[in-house]
Amino acid sequence: MSSECFREYRQYIEKYLSDFYSRFDSEPQKALFEAMKYSLLAGGKRLRPIFAFEFCRLCGGDWKNAAPFAGAIEMIHTYSLIHDDLPCMDNDDYRRGRLTNHKVYGEAMAVLAGDALLTDAFALAASAQLPRPGDMALAIGVLSENAGSLGMVGGQVLDMLSEQRQCTEQEVLDIQSRKTGALINAACVLGAIAGGGSEAQLEAAAGFAGCLGLAFQIRDDMLDVIGDAGELGKATGHDADKNTFVRLYGLEKCEQLVQKYTDAAIERLAVFEDADDLIFLARSLTERKV
C-alpha cells in the first residue's frame, strides 16, 4: 500500500508542476522557462510534496488540496539546488545524474531561473483552497519563515560561514535544522493546514519534521562518505571538509543517531489514526543506501 500511495503522489506532483508551467510556453521569455523546467522537472524523490500530501490526508482532507503547497515547496527546493550548484557556492557540475543548470544555461540564467522559481512559488501557494480560508496568512507565514533568513537561507549562510573552522555539536544542529529541515517542516505543516488539521496535529507535524529532517541529513552525510556516486547521481566526498555529522561524530555514532531521531519522529505521529504509511516512509528514508 505504501509504495503505491507514494508513487501516486509523486506522479501527481510531476504532472501538476509540468502543467503549471506549460501555460507559459507562448511567453517571449521562453528561455527562462526552459531553464526553470530543466531543473524543476528533473525528477528526484519528491519527498516534500509527498509529506504535504500525506499530512493533508492524515488530517482528514483530500490530499490533492495540498498540491499548491506541495508544488510551491518543490519550486523553492529546486531554486535552492540551482543556486547551491553555482560556482560562487558549491561549484558542482552534476545534479540528479545530469549537468547542473548553470552548466547548460550559463550562470546568469541559472540565477534568474532560481529567482523566478522562488517568486512563482508564493503565487502558487496563494492559490490553495483551504478548509479554513483564514489559514492562508498562517500558511504563507510558515512557507516564508522556513524558506527565508530564519530557515533554509539562514542555514545556508551558517554553513558557509562555518567552512573555515570546526563546529560544535550545537552549531551543526543549527545549520542542518535550517538548511535541510526547514523545508521538510514547511511541507509537513502546510499539508496539515491544507487538511484542516487541529493545533495538536500541526504541532505533531512540525515535531515529526524536525526529527526526521535530522535523521535524513545524517544519513545524507553518511552516504557522502560511503555511497556510490553513480547510484546517488552526484559526486561523493564533496563534503569531506565541511561541518557534517560524520565529521563531528564518525560513522558508527551517526548510525545510532539516525535510529534515535527516526524513532523520535515516529513517536510524534501518535496523534494520527492511520500513520502506517508515513512510518514506512520514514524508515525507508533513514535506512536508504542511495
C-alpha positions, 0 to 999 in steps of 0.5 A: 500500500505504501509504495503505491500511495507514494508513487501516486503522489509523486506522479501527481506532483510531476504532472501538476508542476509540468502543467503549471508551467506549460501555460507559459510556453507562448511567453517571449521569455521562453528561455527562462522557462526552459531553464526553470523546467530543466531543473524543476522537472528533473525528477528526484524523490519528491519527498516534500510534496509527498509529506504535504500530501500525506499530512493533508490526508492524515488530517482528514482532507483530500490530499490533492488540496495540498498540491499548491503547497506541495508544488510551491515547496518543490519550486523553492527546493529546486531554486535552492539546488540551482543556486547551491550548484553555482560556482560562487557556492558549491561549484558542482557540475552534476545534479540528479545524474545530469549537468547542473543548470548553470552548466547548460544555461550559463550562470546568469540564467541559472540565477534568474531561473532560481529567482523566478522559481522562488517568486512563482512559488508564493503565487502558487501557494496563494492559490490553495483552497483551504478548509479554513480560508483564514489559514492562508496568512498562517500558511504563507507565514510558515512557507516564508519563515522556513524558506527565508533568513530564519530557515533554509537561507539562514542555514545556508549562510551558517554553513558557509560561514562555518567552512573555515573552522570546526563546529560544535555539536550545537552549531551543526544542529543549527545549520542542518535544522535550517538548511535541510529541515526547514523545508521538510517542516514547511511541507509537513505543516502546510499539508496539515493546514491544507487538511484542516488539521487541529493545533495538536496535529500541526504541532505533531507535524512540525515535531515529526519534521524536525526529527526526521529532517535530522535523521535524513541529513545524517544519513545524507552525510553518511552516504557522502562518505560511503555511497556510490556516486553513480547510484546517488547521481552526484559526486561523493566526498564533496563534503569531506571538509565541511561541518557534517555529522560524520565529521563531528561524530564518525560513522558508527555514532551517526548510525545510532543517531539516525535510529534515535531521531527516526524513532523520535519522529515516529513517536510524534505521529501518535496523534494520527489514526492511520500513520502506517504509511508515513512510518514506512516512509520514514524508515525507508528514508533513514535506512536508504543506501542511495 
